[in-house]
Amino acid sequence: MLIDSPSPGSDPVLPGPALIQNLAFPNGGQQLENLLSSPINFFQELFTLHVGTAGPGQAFLVASPGWGADAPRAAQAAYGEIARVLQDHGLTVVHERLFGSLTVKSAVMASRAAALRAKNLPADGPITYIQGHPPWGEGFAGAIIQAVACRNPQDEVWTISDQGKAVGRGWRRQGATVLLLQNIQGLVLGPQGVNTPFIQTRRMLQRAAQLLETQGASYRDVVRTWFYLADILAWYPEFNRSRTAIYGRFGILPGQDNGRLKLPASTGIRGELPTGAAGALDLLAVAGPVESRPRVRQLSNPGQQDAFQYGSAFSRGALIEGPDISLLQVSGTAAIDEKGTSLYPGDIRGQIDCTFDKIAALIGQEGARLTDIVAACVFVKHPEHAQVYRERLAAWGLEDFPAVVMVADVCRPELLFELDAEVAFNPAHGGF
């Protein structure tokens, strides 16, 4: 049996309803308009919550605990505010990732559930929980949530289930169909299971493709992937070989029907999993009739070599061009140059500045700025690098940067820093 949920004795992933009914808009929707006109930040001792705008009816919420905060208290406080925002603005969660030590997972999940249920919000939706230690050691590192509101009669949100478990959300917004799969794994239980990392990767991707087909889509519709790989440095080349082989079967590799433009943006980072699986996959796909779906473009970075050139099958970014707001998915980015060489070995400040410079160049091609980032994950190899990162944020004028910071290995041993991001901007206005 394939598993995509925690092992026995830990928190189960329960099936959600077939169709999520959004809460009524307060004050005729005026508060929703106010929310989505500018970002909102909540600063408290236990946590910081950034609410980033992404056009009418869409928001990103990034919760980060205070330094050294008690994990269950911080999670309950943060989710109490998250629940209030969701309820006040008629928002439904469509993507939810939690990062923290596995030792605090049960306590964090219980605090989350209590806070949501206190506002009469469902707590059984699809979730990805990844071990991302906070810089102070064991604890809760934070949560990143994407949420949408059904503002028109034809808009809806539904749960995607597999074998009785919630594995994602689908939603229709402004005529487009978007699919988000979560925590897809390839581990097989039982004495006959063969669970090499290579085979698990193949199963994980094949399963994702099958789930997309149940929604009338295919892997060719995938815009963005997030791979969380246990002990990444031990088998990342093997992961790349397995992914490339499957992508060849999917017909999205360079040279396959102009497939270079079809490689998803992606993050590949270390993340130990509660199940003991070799990896887990979240993915975003844009599907539906061609005439109603937004235009999607995969991006190259003028300052970095395309990753496929050195064996990693992903694009540097992906742009989803909406009628009002464009969303730009920034792949996991580190200090790598136009030849594919790692830069600034041993120099954390140099790697951080180089990473921000590369991201600024990538999104700047489309008219976006670093201040248009609405959600980000920051990965530092060593805990002491987190303070250097905060110092460099100030130098870049990004003191209120909406990110969860965690300690994790990057895909190369010499890389000390990586960042991925989601950007919302209006190209006609040169950003917000």
Secondary structure as a PSIPRED ss2 file (coil, helix, strand):
# PSIPRED VFORMAT (PSIPRED V4.0)

   1 M C   1.000  0.000  0.000
   2 L E   0.000  0.000  1.000
   3 I E   0.000  0.000  1.000
   4 D C   1.000  0.000  0.000
   5 S C   1.000  0.000  0.000
   6 P C   1.000  0.000  0.000
   7 S C   1.000  0.000  0.000
   8 P C   1.000  0.000  0.000
   9 G C   1.000  0.000  0.000
  10 S C   1.000  0.000  0.000
  11 D C   1.000  0.000  0.000
  12 P C   1.000  0.000  0.000
  13 V C   1.000  0.000  0.000
  14 L C   1.000  0.000  0.000
  15 P C   1.000  0.000  0.000
  16 G C   1.000  0.000  0.000
  17 P C   1.000  0.000  0.000
  18 A C   1.000  0.000  0.000
  19 L E   0.000  0.000  1.000
  20 I E   0.000  0.000  1.000
  21 Q C   1.000  0.000  0.000
  22 N C   1.000  0.000  0.000
  23 L C   1.000  0.000  0.000
  24 A C   1.000  0.000  0.000
  25 F C   1.000  0.000  0.000
  26 P H   0.000  1.000  0.000
  27 N H   0.000  1.000  0.000
  28 G H   0.000  1.000  0.000
  29 G H   0.000  1.000  0.000
  30 Q H   0.000  1.000  0.000
  31 Q H   0.000  1.000  0.000
  32 L H   0.000  1.000  0.000
  33 E H   0.000  1.000  0.000
  34 N H   0.000  1.000  0.000
  35 L H   0.000  1.000  0.000
  36 L C   1.000  0.000  0.000
  37 S C   1.000  0.000  0.000
  38 S C   1.000  0.000  0.000
  39 P C   1.000  0.000  0.000
  40 I E   0.000  0.000  1.000
  41 N E   0.000  0.000  1.000
  42 F E   0.000  0.000  1.000
  43 F E   0.000  0.000  1.000
  44 Q C   1.000  0.000  0.000
  45 E C   1.000  0.000  0.000
  46 L C   1.000  0.000  0.000
  47 F E   0.000  0.000  1.000
  48 T E   0.000  0.000  1.000
  49 L E   0.000  0.000  1.000
  50 H E   0.000  0.000  1.000
  51 V E   0.000  0.000  1.000
  52 G E   0.000  0.000  1.000
  53 T E   0.000  0.000  1.000
  54 A C   1.000  0.000  0.000
  55 G C   1.000  0.000  0.000
  56 P C   1.000  0.000  0.000
  57 G C   1.000  0.000  0.000
  58 Q E   0.000  0.000  1.000
  59 A E   0.000  0.000  1.000
  60 F E   0.000  0.000  1.000
  61 L E   0.000  0.000  1.000
  62 V E   0.000  0.000  1.000
  63 A E   0.000  0.000  1.000
  64 S E   0.000  0.000  1.000
  65 P E   0.000  0.000  1.000
  66 G C   1.000  0.000  0.000
  67 W C   1.000  0.000  0.000
  68 G C   1.000  0.000  0.000
  69 A C   1.000  0.000  0.000
  70 D C   1.000  0.000  0.000
  71 A H   0.000  1.000  0.000
  72 P H   0.000  1.000  0.000
  73 R H   0.000  1.000  0.000
  74 A H   0.000  1.000  0.000
  75 A H   0.000  1.000  0.000
  76 Q H   0.000  1.000  0.000
  77 A H   0.000  1.000  0.000
  78 A H   0.000  1.000  0.000
  79 Y H   0.000  1.000  0.000
  80 G H   0.000  1.000  0.000
  81 E H   0.000  1.000  0.000
  82 I H   0.000  1.000  0.000
  83 A H   0.000  1.000  0.000
  84 R H   0.000  1.000  0.000
  85 V H   0.000  1.000  0.000
  86 L H   0.000  1.000  0.000
  87 Q H   0.000  1.000  0.000
  88 D H   0.000  1.000  0.000
  89 H C   1.000  0.000  0.000
  90 G C   1.000  0.000  0.000
  91 L C   1.000  0.000  0.000
  92 T E   0.000  0.000  1.000
  93 V E   0.000  0.000  1.000
  94 V E   0.000  0.000  1.000
  95 H E   0.000  0.000  1.000
  96 E E   0.000  0.000  1.000
  97 R E   0.000  0.000  1.000
  98 L E   0.000  0.000  1.000
  99 F E   0.000  0.000  1.000
 100 G E   0.000  0.000  1.000
 101 S C   1.000  0.000  0.000
 102 L H   0.000  1.000  0.000
 103 T H   0.000  1.000  0.000
 104 V H   0.000  1.000  0.000
 105 K H   0.000  1.000  0.000
 106 S H   0.000  1.000  0.000
 107 A H   0.000  1.000  0.000
 108 V H   0.000  1.000  0.000
 109 M H   0.000  1.000  0.000
 110 A H   0.000  1.000  0.000
 111 S H   0.000  1.000  0.000
 112 R H   0.000  1.000  0.000
 113 A H   0.000  1.000  0.000
 114 A H   0.000  1.000  0.000
 115 A H   0.000  1.000  0.000
 116 L H   0.000  1.000  0.000
 117 R H   0.000  1.000  0.000
 118 A H   0.000  1.000  0.000
 119 K C   1.000  0.000  0.000
 120 N C   1.000  0.000  0.000
 121 L C   1.000  0.000  0.000
 122 P C   1.000  0.000  0.000
 123 A C   1.000  0.000  0.000
 124 D C   1.000  0.000  0.000
 125 G C   1.000  0.000  0.000
 126 P C   1.000  0.000  0.000
 127 I C   1.000  0.000  0.000
 128 T E   0.000  0.000  1.000
 129 Y E   0.000  0.000  1.000
 130 I E   0.000  0.000  1.000
 131 Q E   0.000  0.000  1.000
 132 G C   1.000  0.000  0.000
 133 H E   0.000  0.000  1.000
 134 P C   1.000  0.000  0.000
 135 P C   1.000  0.000  0.000
 136 W C   1.000  0.000  0.000
 137 G C   1.000  0.000  0.000
 138 E C   1.000  0.000  0.000
 139 G C   1.000  0.000  0.000
 140 F E   0.000  0.000  1.000
 141 A E   0.000  0.000  1.000
 142 G E   0.000  0.000  1.000
 143 A E   0.000  0.000  1.000
 144 I E   0.000  0.000  1.000
 145 I E   0.000  0.000  1.000
 146 Q E   0.000  0.000  1.000
 147 A E   0.000  0.000  1.000
 148 V E   0.000  0.000  1.000
 149 A C   1.000  0.000  0.000
 150 C C   1.000  0.000  0.000
 151 R C   1.000  0.000  0.000
 152 N C   1.000  0.000  0.000
 153 P C   1.000  0.000  0.000
 154 Q C   1.000  0.000  0.000
 155 D C   1.000  0.000  0.000
 156 E E   0.000  0.000  1.000
 157 V E   0.000  0.000  1.000
 158 W E   0.000  0.000  1.000
 159 T E   0.000  0.000  1.000
 160 I E   0.000  0.000  1.000
 161 S E   0.000  0.000  1.000
 162 D E   0.000  0.000  1.000
 163 Q C   1.000  0.000  0.000
 164 G C   1.000  0.000  0.000
 165 K E   0.000  0.000  1.000
 166 A E   0.000  0.000  1.000
 167 V E   0.000  0.000  1.000
 168 G E   0.000  0.000  1.000
 169 R E   0.000  0.000  1.000
 170 G E   0.000  0.000  1.000
 171 W E   0.000  0.000  1.000
 172 R E   0.000  0.000  1.000
 173 R E   0.000  0.000  1.000
 174 Q C   1.000  0.000  0.000
 175 G C   1.000  0.000  0.000
 176 A E   0.000  0.000  1.000
 177 T E   0.000  0.000  1.000
 178 V E   0.000  0.000  1.000
 179 L E   0.000  0.000  1.000
 180 L E   0.000  0.000  1.000
 181 L E   0.000  0.000  1.000
 182 Q E   0.000  0.000  1.000
 183 N E   0.000  0.000  1.000
 184 I E   0.000  0.000  1.000
 185 Q C   1.000  0.000  0.000
 186 G C   1.000  0.000  0.000
 187 L E   0.000  0.000  1.000
 188 V E   0.000  0.000  1.000
 189 L C   1.000  0.000  0.000
 190 G C   1.000  0.000  0.000
 191 P C   1.000  0.000  0.000
 192 Q C   1.000  0.000  0.000
 193 G C   1.000  0.000  0.000
 194 V C   1.000  0.000  0.000
 195 N C   1.000  0.000  0.000
 196 T C   1.000  0.000  0.000
 197 P H   0.000  1.000  0.000
 198 F H   0.000  1.000  0.000
 199 I H   0.000  1.000  0.000
 200 Q H   0.000  1.000  0.000
 201 T H   0.000  1.000  0.000
 202 R H   0.000  1.000  0.000
 203 R H   0.000  1.000  0.000
 204 M H   0.000  1.000  0.000
 205 L H   0.000  1.000  0.000
 206 Q H   0.000  1.000  0.000
 207 R H   0.000  1.000  0.000
 208 A H   0.000  1.000  0.000
 209 A H   0.000  1.000  0.000
 210 Q H   0.000  1.000  0.000
 211 L H   0.000  1.000  0.000
 212 L H   0.000  1.000  0.000
 213 E H   0.000  1.000  0.000
 214 T H   0.000  1.000  0.000
 215 Q C   1.000  0.000  0.000
 216 G C   1.000  0.000  0.000
 217 A C   1.000  0.000  0.000
 218 S C   1.000  0.000  0.000
 219 Y H   0.000  1.000  0.000
 220 R H   0.000  1.000  0.000
 221 D H   0.000  1.000  0.000
 222 V E   0.000  0.000  1.000
 223 V E   0.000  0.000  1.000
 224 R E   0.000  0.000  1.000
 225 T E   0.000  0.000  1.000
 226 W E   0.000  0.000  1.000
 227 F E   0.000  0.000  1.000
 228 Y E   0.000  0.000  1.000
 229 L E   0.000  0.000  1.000
 230 A C   1.000  0.000  0.000
 231 D C   1.000  0.000  0.000
 232 I H   0.000  1.000  0.000
 233 L H   0.000  1.000  0.000
 234 A H   0.000  1.000  0.000
 235 W H   0.000  1.000  0.000
 236 Y H   0.000  1.000  0.000
 237 P H   0.000  1.000  0.000
 238 E H   0.000  1.000  0.000
 239 F H   0.000  1.000  0.000
 240 N H   0.000  1.000  0.000
 241 R H   0.000  1.000  0.000
 242 S H   0.000  1.000  0.000
 243 R H   0.000  1.000  0.000
 244 T H   0.000  1.000  0.000
 245 A H   0.000  1.000  0.000
 246 I H   0.000  1.000  0.000
 247 Y H   0.000  1.000  0.000
 248 G H   0.000  1.000  0.000
 249 R H   0.000  1.000  0.000
 250 F H   0.000  1.000  0.000
 251 G C   1.000  0.000  0.000
 252 I C   1.000  0.000  0.000
 253 L C   1.000  0.000  0.000
 254 P C   1.000  0.000  0.000
 255 G C   1.000  0.000  0.000
 256 Q C   1.000  0.000  0.000
 257 D C   1.000  0.000  0.000
 258 N C   1.000  0.000  0.000
 259 G H   0.000  1.000  0.000
 260 R H   0.000  1.000  0.000
 261 L H   0.000  1.000  0.000
 262 K H   0.000  1.000  0.000
 263 L C   1.000  0.000  0.000
 264 P C   1.000  0.000  0.000
 265 A E   0.000  0.000  1.000
 266 S E   0.000  0.000  1.000
 267 T E   0.000  0.000  1.000
 268 G E   0.000  0.000  1.000
 269 I E   0.000  0.000  1.000
 270 R E   0.000  0.000  1.000
 271 G C   1.000  0.000  0.000
 272 E E   0.000  0.000  1.000
 273 L C   1.000  0.000  0.000
 274 P C   1.000  0.000  0.000
 275 T C   1.000  0.000  0.000
 276 G C   1.000  0.000  0.000
 277 A C   1.000  0.000  0.000
 278 A C   1.000  0.000  0.000
 279 G E   0.000  0.000  1.000
 280 A E   0.000  0.000  1.000
 281 L E   0.000  0.000  1.000
 282 D E   0.000  0.000  1.000
 283 L E   0.000  0.000  1.000
 284 L E   0.000  0.000  1.000
 285 A E   0.000  0.000  1.000
 286 V E   0.000  0.000  1.000
 287 A E   0.000  0.000  1.000
 288 G C   1.000  0.000  0.000
 289 P C   1.000  0.000  0.000
 290 V C   1.000  0.000  0.000
 291 E C   1.000  0.000  0.000
 292 S C   1.000  0.000  0.000
 293 R C   1.000  0.000  0.000
 294 P C   1.000  0.000  0.000
 295 R E   0.000  0.000  1.000
 296 V E   0.000  0.000  1.000
 297 R E   0.000  0.000  1.000
 298 Q E   0.000  0.000  1.000
 299 L E   0.000  0.000  1.000
 300 S C   1.000  0.000  0.000
 301 N C   1.000  0.000  0.000
 302 P C   1.000  0.000  0.000
 303 G C   1.000  0.000  0.000
 304 Q C   1.000  0.000  0.000
 305 Q C   1.000  0.000  0.000
 306 D C   1.000  0.000  0.000
 307 A H   0.000  1.000  0.000
 308 F H   0.000  1.000  0.000
 309 Q H   0.000  1.000  0.000
 310 Y H   0.000  1.000  0.000
 311 G C   1.000  0.000  0.000
 312 S C   1.000  0.000  0.000
 313 A C   1.000  0.000  0.000
 314 F C   1.000  0.000  0.000
 315 S E   0.000  0.000  1.000
 316 R C   1.000  0.000  0.000
 317 G E   0.000  0.000  1.000
 318 A E   0.000  0.000  1.000
 319 L E   0.000  0.000  1.000
 320 I E   0.000  0.000  1.000
 321 E E   0.000  0.000  1.000
 322 G C   1.000  0.000  0.000
 323 P C   1.000  0.000  0.000
 324 D C   1.000  0.000  0.000
 325 I C   1.000  0.000  0.000
 326 S E   0.000  0.000  1.000
 327 L E   0.000  0.000  1.000
 328 L E   0.000  0.000  1.000
 329 Q E   0.000  0.000  1.000
 330 V E   0.000  0.000  1.000
 331 S E   0.000  0.000  1.000
 332 G E   0.000  0.000  1.000
 333 T E   0.000  0.000  1.000
 334 A C   1.000  0.000  0.000
 335 A C   1.000  0.000  0.000
 336 I E   0.000  0.000  1.000
 337 D C   1.000  0.000  0.000
 338 E C   1.000  0.000  0.000
 339 K C   1.000  0.000  0.000
 340 G C   1.000  0.000  0.000
 341 T C   1.000  0.000  0.000
 342 S E   0.000  0.000  1.000
 343 L C   1.000  0.000  0.000
 344 Y C   1.000  0.000  0.000
 345 P C   1.000  0.000  0.000
 346 G C   1.000  0.000  0.000
 347 D C   1.000  0.000  0.000
 348 I H   0.000  1.000  0.000
 349 R H   0.000  1.000  0.000
 350 G H   0.000  1.000  0.000
 351 Q H   0.000  1.000  0.000
 352 I H   0.000  1.000  0.000
 353 D H   0.000  1.000  0.000
 354 C H   0.000  1.000  0.000
 355 T H   0.000  1.000  0.000
 356 F H   0.000  1.000  0.000
 357 D H   0.000  1.000  0.000
 358 K H   0.000  1.000  0.000
 359 I H   0.000  1.000  0.000
 360 A H   0.000  1.000  0.000
 361 A H   0.000  1.000  0.000
 362 L H   0.000  1.000  0.000
 363 I H   0.000  1.000  0.000
 364 G H   0.000  1.000  0.000
 365 Q C   1.000  0.000  0.000
 366 E C   1.000  0.000  0.000
 367 G C   1.000  0.000  0.000
 368 A C   1.000  0.000  0.000
 369 R C   1.000  0.000  0.000
 370 L H   0.000  1.000  0.000
 371 T H   0.000  1.000  0.000
 372 D H   0.000  1.000  0.000
 373 I E   0.000  0.000  1.000
 374 V E   0.000  0.000  1.000
 375 A E   0.000  0.000  1.000
 376 A E   0.000  0.000  1.000
 377 C E   0.000  0.000  1.000
 378 V E   0.000  0.000  1.000
 379 F E   0.000  0.000  1.000
 380 V E   0.000  0.000  1.000
 381 K C   1.000  0.000  0.000
 382 H C   1.000  0.000  0.000
 383 P C   1.000  0.000  0.000
 384 E C   1.000  0.000  0.000
 385 H H   0.000  1.000  0.000
 386 A H   0.000  1.000  0.000
 387 Q H   0.000  1.000  0.000
 388 V H   0.000  1.000  0.000
 389 Y H   0.000  1.000  0.000
 390 R H   0.000  1.000  0.000
 391 E H   0.000  1.000  0.000
 392 R H   0.000  1.000  0.000
 393 L H   0.000  1.000  0.000
 394 A H   0.000  1.000  0.000
 395 A H   0.000  1.000  0.000
 396 W C   1.000  0.000  0.000
 397 G C   1.000  0.000  0.000
 398 L C   1.000  0.000  0.000
 399 E C   1.000  0.000  0.000
 400 D C   1.000  0.000  0.000
 401 F C   1.000  0.000  0.000
 402 P C   1.000  0.000  0.000
 403 A E   0.000  0.000  1.000
 404 V E   0.000  0.000  1.000
 405 V E   0.000  0.000  1.000
 406 M E   0.000  0.000  1.000
 407 V E   0.000  0.000  1.000
 408 A C   1.000  0.000  0.000
 409 D C   1.000  0.000  0.000
 410 V C   1.000  0.000  0.000
 411 C C   1.000  0.000  0.000
 412 R C   1.000  0.000  0.000
 413 P C   1.000  0.000  0.000
 414 E C   1.000  0.000  0.000
 415 L C   1.000  0.000  0.000
 416 L C   1.000  0.000  0.000
 417 F E   0.000  0.000  1.000
 418 E E   0.000  0.000  1.000
 419 L E   0.000  0.000  1.000
 420 D E   0.000  0.000  1.000
 421 A E   0.000  0.000  1.000
 422 E E   0.000  0.000  1.000
 423 V E   0.000  0.000  1.000
 424 A E   0.000  0.000  1.000
 425 F E   0.000  0.000  1.000
 426 N C   1.000  0.000  0.000
 427 P H   0.000  1.000  0.000
 428 A H   0.000  1.000  0.000
 429 H H   0.000  1.000  0.000
 430 G C   1.000  0.000  0.000
 431 G C   1.000  0.000  0.000
 432 F C   1.000  0.000  0.000
